[in-house]
């Protein structure tokens, strides 16, 4: 992604991956969940648009559609009630956000 990216996404993603060790409060995990879902929706929209601009069945098209599908699957999941399951959940959402970012980078090469 753009190195001048000023969105809060990198901070949110780091916080999500760190949640398994820090074990933040339930409220913080809910906030992370909401922020990551917003970021997934934003990135999935960009990826859908990018998929329309690349040749169908190309490497970039497959990368984009696979990342979109994986993000949509993760977005359907409900955050668990326990602290560890909630931390793992936000980490999975963050992983899918990174997958979308990586797929978008493929189209810029």
N, C-alpha and C positions, 0 to 999 in steps of 0.2 A: 504494500500500500504506500501511499505518498509519505515521504519522510517528514513533510511539514504538516502532517495530520494533527490538528489541534483538538480533535474530538476527545471526549472523556473515555472512549472505548479502551485504549491501552491500560489506563488506570483500573477500570472496571474488571478487565480480563485478569490482570495481575492479582487484584483483590480476590477474585473468584478462585484462582488457583491456590492462593495462600489460605483460603478459608479452611481447608482440611487441617492445617497446622495451628492456625490461630483460634479456630472455633468461635467465630463471632456470634453475637446474639441473634436470636431468631429474627428480630426486626431488621438487623443489618443484612441477614441472608435474604429476607423477603425483598428488601430494597435492591440488592444485587440481582435477584431473580427478575425483578421488573425491569431494571436497567439493561440486563442482558437480553431479555426478550425484545425490548425496543431496538437494541442494536442488531439482533438477528433479523428483525423485520426490515430494518433499514438496509442492511447488507444483502438480504435476500432480494429486495426490490432492485438494488443495483445489479445483482447477479442475473436476475431475470432479464433486465434490460441489456446487459452485456451478452447474454446467451442469444439474443435476437440479432446481434451484430456480427457474430462469428459463424462460419460455415457449420451447418448441421452435421453432427457426427464427427466433428473435428476433435482434437485433443482438448482444446479450450472449452468446447461445448460440453464434452463429457465431464470435465473438471467442474464446470459451473453447475450443471444439472445434478451431479452427484452431491456437491456441497449444499445445494438448495434442498434436495431430498433429505439429507442427513440433518440439516438445521430444522426442517419442518418436523421430522421425527422427534428430535429433542424438544422442540417447542410444545409438542403434545403431552409431554410428561409433566406430572404434578410433583412439586417439591415435597419430599418426605417430611414427617414430623420430627424425627430425631435429628440431633445436630450433625452427626456424621452423614446421614443420608441427604440432608439438605446441603451440606458442603460438597458432597460428591455431585449432586444435581447441578449446582451453580458452576462447578468445574466443567461438567459436561456441556453446559450451555456456552461457556467460554471457549471450550475446545471447538465447538461447532462455529462460533464466531470467527475464530482463527482460520478454520477451514474455508469459510466464505471469503475471508480476506486473501488467503493464499490463492484461491481459484480466481479471484478478480485480478490478482497480479499476473496470472498466466495470460490473461487476455491483453495485458499491457506490454508483453514481451514481443 
